[in-house]
């Protein structure tokens, strides 16, 4: 039995490192996972075109999903193994939720291989990937905000300490993503510095829960650029032409949202910086089987 699923990346409205409350929105970059079940009890992962990539996360996603749902599929969890392969448009360690997208795609592909995908609530599937990410050590907060945006589509606000979905909305924005050449791993972020800006994060959460997502992400961007040591220059380049702009996750990518014409003007300014750019759209659909 085999299964396939695709999950979108996401941009940040509120980084959850300060208070445990986070918010993110799905964008049109995708990760695809293919899972083929075996009967040898072994789980082996592979990342397309990256033979040296760490496959702990995707392997753990398969394992926790099999542990949870193999019996529902009429199988003995102890004998179910799998090969799992991911292919991605999402740059790793770029702040665009590559781990959440990989986890979501892998969990749903595993459920598809078990032929139970339609019977599992998407939020429950999302929590499996979050659990696997924590166990794999690729996230500090559990990233339920990032994972829920990728799994459900749209923009979500979450409590990452309880894995509770506080709000979900659908947005029709264009998104301009600028990714400098350096990489930043979420697990290496200075959590204590982020915790010191908790009052600003509380303000961002209030704005997000009021539906003022653009203002929220801009405040978040200035606060977390300061806490994490990133330049605010790309944000200033984008203002005041955009609906919102922020450092995405723990960097190094920046995401600006708004009208396509305005974003094209911003892209001309960002083009003067060293890095890559993508003009995308937000996604209201989330992770899905294919």
C-alpha positions, -999 to +999 in steps of 0.1 A: +000+000+000+012+035-007+000+070-002+009+106-014+002+140+000+012+176-005+015+203+021+020+241+016+046+262+034+037+291+056+046+327+065+046+342+100+021+366+116+033+359+152+063+340+163+053+317+192+087+317+209+079+347+231+047+335+247+036+302+232+009+319+212+016+319+174+000+327+141+009+318+105-006+316+070-003+292+042+016+302+010+019+286-024+052+266-020+047+228-016+063+197-001+052+163-014+056+131+006+053+095-008+049+066+017+051+030+007+042+005+035+063-026+041+059-056+064+094-055+080+087-030+107+115-007+095+109+030+085+135+045+061+134+081+049+148+099+019+148+135+009+149+141-029+182+155-042+196+158-006+213+124+002+228+138+034+196+154+048+184+144+083+154+122+078+146+118+116+115+140+113+098+123+084+106+088+098+092+098+132+060+111+115+055+077+099+061+059+131+037+079+153+010+077+126+014+040+123+014+036+161-019+056+162-038+043+133-024+009+121-049-011+141-078+011+127-065-001+093-066-037+105-028-040+107-003-049+135+017-017+142+047-038+152+051-053+117+043-022+097+073-005+081+076+021+054+098+039+030+091+076+029+104+102+004+099+139+004+103+164-025+101+201-017+100+236-032+104+250+003+140+261+013+152+243+044+160+265+074+146+295+056+118+304+080+091+292+057+080+262+078+097+235+058+096+211+087+059+217+093+051+211+056+073+180+055+056+166+087+021+173+075+027+158+040+043+127+056+015+122+082-012+125+056+006+103+031+009+077+058-028+079+066-035+076+029-013+045+027-032+031+056-065+039+038-078+059+067-071+095+056-107+104+052-116+092+087-090+113+105-097+150+114-071+173+099-064+189+133-057+155+147-034+147+118-017+180+124-011+172+161+006+140+151+032+159+130+037+184+159+043+155+183+068+140+159+086+174+154+090+177+192+103+142+195+127+148+166+140+180+182+134+202+152+112+227+170+112+246+203+075+254+205+061+224+187+051+248+159+014+241+160+008+275+146+029+268+115+016+232+112-020+242+115-017+269+088-001+243+065-025+216+073-058+237+073-048+265+049-057+301+055-043+319+086-045+304+120-039+316+156-029+289+181-018+282+216+013+261+211+015+251+247-019+233+245-020+227+208-053+246+207-066+263+176-078+297+187-089+311+153-088+304+116-095+328+087-092+329+050-072+356+032-068+365-004-034+380-005-003+379-027+029+372-008+064+383-017+091+361-001+127+373+001+153+347+013+188+357+020+216+331+013+222+323+050+202+297+069+187+298+104+175+267+123+145+271+146+160+248+173+190+272+175+170+304+182+177+325+213+146+317+232+155+338+262+158+369+240+124+362+224+108+358+258+119+393+268+097+408+241+066+390+254+046+423+258+050+430+221+040+394+213+009+399+234+000+430+214+006+411+181-018+383+194-045+409+202-042+424+167-043+389+150-074+378+170-090+411+159-083+401+123-057+429+118-032+404+104-011+429+084-005+452+113+002+422+135+029+407+113+046+441+109+048+446+147+060+410+150+087+416+124+103+446+141+102+429+175+117+396+164+143+411+141+155+429+172+154+397+194+170+374+168+195+398+154+182+403+119+182+435+099+150+455+097+162+469+063+141+446+041+110+455+062+116+492+058+121+487+021+086+473+019+068+499+040+044+516+036+034+499+003+023+466+017-005+453+040+021+437+063+057+425+063+076+404+088+107+382+094+092+348+089+098+323+117+133+326+131+145+339+097+162+345+075+133+349+051+110+380+050+075+379+038+054+408+026+017+406+018-008+427-001-017+438-036+003+423-064+012+456-080+026+470-048+046+438-041+061+441-076+073+476-066+088+461-034+105+434-054+125+460-073+139+473-040+145+438-026+163+429-058+191+451-048+198+427-019+216+394-021+191+365-020+162+349-039+127+362-043+093+345-050+060+362-057+033+338-045-003+337-033-017+328+000-035+294+002-069+288+016-066+250+011-042+231+032-025+196+031-042+171+008-038+137-006-029+134-043 
